[in-house]
Amino acid sequence: MQTTYRQTYLDWLRIIAIAGVLFFHSAMPYVAEWGWHIKNNATSHALLEMNDFLHRFRMPLLFFISGTVSYYMLQSRSGGGFLGLRFRRLFVPLLVGVLVIVPPQVYLERVTQGYKGNFWDFYTAMFSTGAYPKGNMSWHHLWFICYLLAYDILCAPLFVWLGSPKGKQWLQKLNPLASGWWVYILMVPSVVSHAFLSRMYQQTGDLIHDYAYFPYYLWFLLAGFCCIANPLLMDSLERNRRTSFAIAFASLMLINYLRWNKLEPGYGWQGLQGWSYTALAVVCAWMWVFTAIGYGKRYLQKKSRVLDYVNEAVYPFYILHQTVIVILTFYLANLQEDIGLKYIFTVLVTFFISMSIFHLYIRPYPVMRFLFGMKPAKRKKAPEKAATEIVLPEMSNV
């Protein structure tokens, strides 16, 4: 048995994950210890703890859900059609983002570093400076789109094969994983590989040299595809949701105990101690993803009148939101206001501005929908004439 219709809970989880991205990026100017494009004149360790928690699973969850999206796209398309659609939905918005959306972020960061020119001076010279951070060309938060496009190109032959009769037979071999706790074996390759690689290579976000994190996120995408292609695995995640939650919570508490007492190993190879700590962090990420999927499948399989609208909005919202945050916090950073008030203001105003841009300038226009990776708008059906207006001449004489 395979899933052929879209699962509503996955749309809700994607919306929740993007909301998490909003809370995460809105806090980045205000968190202690972590660097970012714009930093406030004071920072908060409380917001750091919130972001440390969100950072562990927000992107893994998005990649897991993206794997399920790839599966649904292939249900009615060939491999070539799938790649064409992904190119339109991912590469075009990525190009728009690199050329239009991200440059204001880099410009304002350079201004805080002493740059004196105006934006147009900056923009015209941007293309000759090279890649960020040394240069000014960057995709910043849109790295997710770039990685997802690369994954879909690399995995398209595998995805097509998994949809073939032989591929479906292979997926049925995963059925034993749906019993008991065996579904957790899905995370083992990721735990082992990332525990070694991340001790040697730090995250770069540049696709080419991201030796640890490029395969790390790929495992979540593959797991999402396989789980939605074999509903028994999704059912197992739903049944084991409490177990996943218990392990996720316990692993997070252990990690924080080590962090707060300065017992965690530093970067670089640390032998068994370093491997074990990193493996624990990967297990934590997987368990929070499995928790979200399990509880989402159990409680979020509900349609709503607002779901279609919000589901359309999340992708353009993701593309827009960080630029809005950077612009806002550029002007907020040096004000003598409470950090909590600044953070709440950043979240609310970013949401309002981003959604307003989507509603007023992107959603109504076919060209803008195309540039932001949205589906073409559904054509409205012509209203049916009222029954009183339909009178057949020959019936008037009956």
Long-range contacts (C-beta under 8 A, 24 or more apart in sequence): 1-231, 1-232, 2-168, 2-171, 2-229, 2-230, 2-231, 3-71, 3-228, 3-229, 3-231, 3-234, 4-75, 6-72, 7-68, 7-228, 7-297, 7-301, 8-300, 8-301, 8-302, 8-303, 8-307, 9-296, 9-297, 9-299, 9-300, 9-301, 9-302, 10-65, 10-68, 10-69, 10-228, 10-296, 11-307, 11-311, 12-296, 12-300, 12-302, 12-307, 13-61, 13-65, 13-292, 13-293, 13-296, 13-300, 14-62, 14-65, 14-311, 14-314, 15-310, 15-311, 15-314, 16-292, 17-58, 17-61, 17-62, 17-65, 18-62, 18-314, 18-317, 18-318, 20-54, 20-58, 21-58, 21-62, 21-318, 21-321, 22-317, 22-321, 22-347, 22-350, 22-351, 23-50, 23-54, 23-347, 24-51, 24-54, 24-55, 24-58, 25-141, 25-321, 25-322, 25-325, 26-325, 26-343, 26-346, 26-347, 26-350, 27-51, 27-343, 28-325, 29-325, 29-329, 29-332, 29-333, 29-346, 30-339, 30-342, 30-343, 37-105, 37-106, 37-108, 37-109, 37-140, 37-326, 38-108, 38-109, 38-112, 38-326, 38-329, 38-330, 38-333, 39-333, 40-329, 40-332, 40-333, 40-339, 40-342, 41-333, 41-334, 41-335, 41-336, 42-339, 43-339, 44-339, 44-340, 44-343, 47-339, 47-343, 49-256, 52-259, 53-252, 56-252, 56-281, 56-284, 56-285, 56-288, 57-284, 57-285, 57-288, 57-289, 57-292, 59-144, 59-217, 60-217, 60-220, 60-285, 60-286, 60-288, 60-289, 61-220, 61-288, 61-289, 61-292, 62-144, 63-147, 63-148, 63-151, 63-217, 63-218, 63-220, 63-221, 63-224, 64-220, 64-221, 64-223, 64-224, 64-227, 64-289, 64-293, 65-224, 66-148, 66-151, 66-221, 66-224, 67-220, 67-221, 67-222, 67-223, 67-224, 67-225, 67-226, 67-227, 67-228, 68-224, 68-225, 68-227, 68-228, 70-152, 70-155, 70-159, 70-221, 70-225, 71-159, 71-224, 71-225, 71-228, 71-229, 72-228, 74-159, 74-160, 74-163, 75-163, 78-160, 79-156, 79-157, 79-159, 79-160, 82-152, 82-156, 82-159, 82-160, 83-152, 83-153, 83-156, 86-149, 86-152, 86-153, 87-149, 88-370, 88-373, 89-373, 90-145, 90-146, 90-148, 90-149, 90-152, 90-373, 91-149, 92-370, 92-371, 92-373, 93-142, 93-145, 93-315, 93-319, 93-371, 93-372, 93-373, 94-139, 94-142, 94-145, 94-146, 94-149, 96-319, 96-371, 96-372, 97-139, 97-142, 97-145, 97-319, 98-137, 98-138, 98-139, 98-142, 101-142, 101-319, 101-320, 101-323, 102-138, 102-139, 102-140, 102-141, 102-142, 102-323, 103-136, 104-323, 104-326, 104-327, 105-138, 105-140, 105-322, 105-323, 105-326, 106-132, 106-136, 106-138, 106-140, 107-136, 108-326, 108-327, 108-330, 109-326, 110-136, 111-330, 112-330, 112-333, 131-206, 140-322, 141-318, 141-322, 142-319, 143-205, 143-206, 143-207, 144-318, 145-319, 146-207, 147-207, 147-214, 147-217, 148-221, 150-207, 150-214, 151-217, 151-218, 151-221, 154-218, 155-218, 155-221, 155-222, 155-225, 159-225, 162-225, 162-226, 162-229, 163-229, 171-226, 171-229, 171-230, 172-230, 174-226, 174-230, 174-232, 174-233, 175-230, 175-232, 177-233, 177-236, 178-230, 178-232, 178-233, 178-235, 178-236, 179-236, 181-240, 181-243, 182-236, 183-233, 183-236, 183-237, 183-240, 183-290, 184-240, 184-286, 184-290, 186-223, 186-226, 186-227, 186-233, 186-286, 187-219, 187-223, 187-282, 187-283, 187-286, 189-219, 190-216, 190-219, 190-220, 190-223, 190-282, 190-286, 191-279, 191-282, 191-283, 191-286, 192-279, 193-219, 194-219, 194-278, 194-279, 194-282, 195-275, 195-276, 195-278, 195-279, 195-282, 196-275, 198-278, 199-267, 199-268, 199-269, 199-270, 199-274, 199-275, 199-278, 200-268, 200-269, 202-267, 216-282, 220-289, 227-293, 234-293, 234-297, 237-290, 237-293, 237-294, 237-297, 238-293, 238-294, 238-297, 238-298, 239-294, 240-290, 240-294, 241-290, 241-291, 241-294, 241-295, 241-297, 241-298, 244-287, 244-290, 244-291, 244-294, 245-287, 245-291, 245-294, 245-295, 247-283, 247-287, 248-284, 248-287, 248-288, 248-290, 248-291, 251-280, 251-283, 251-284, 251-287, 252-284, 252-288, 254-280, 255-280, 255-281, 255-284, 312-363, 312-374, 312-375, 313-355, 313-358, 313-359, 313-363, 315-372, 315-373, 315-374, 316-354, 316-357, 316-358, 316-362, 316-363, 316-372, 316-373, 316-374, 317-354, 317-355, 317-358, 319-372, 319-373, 320-354, 320-357, 320-358, 321-350, 321-354, 324-349, 324-350, 324-353, 324-354, 325-350
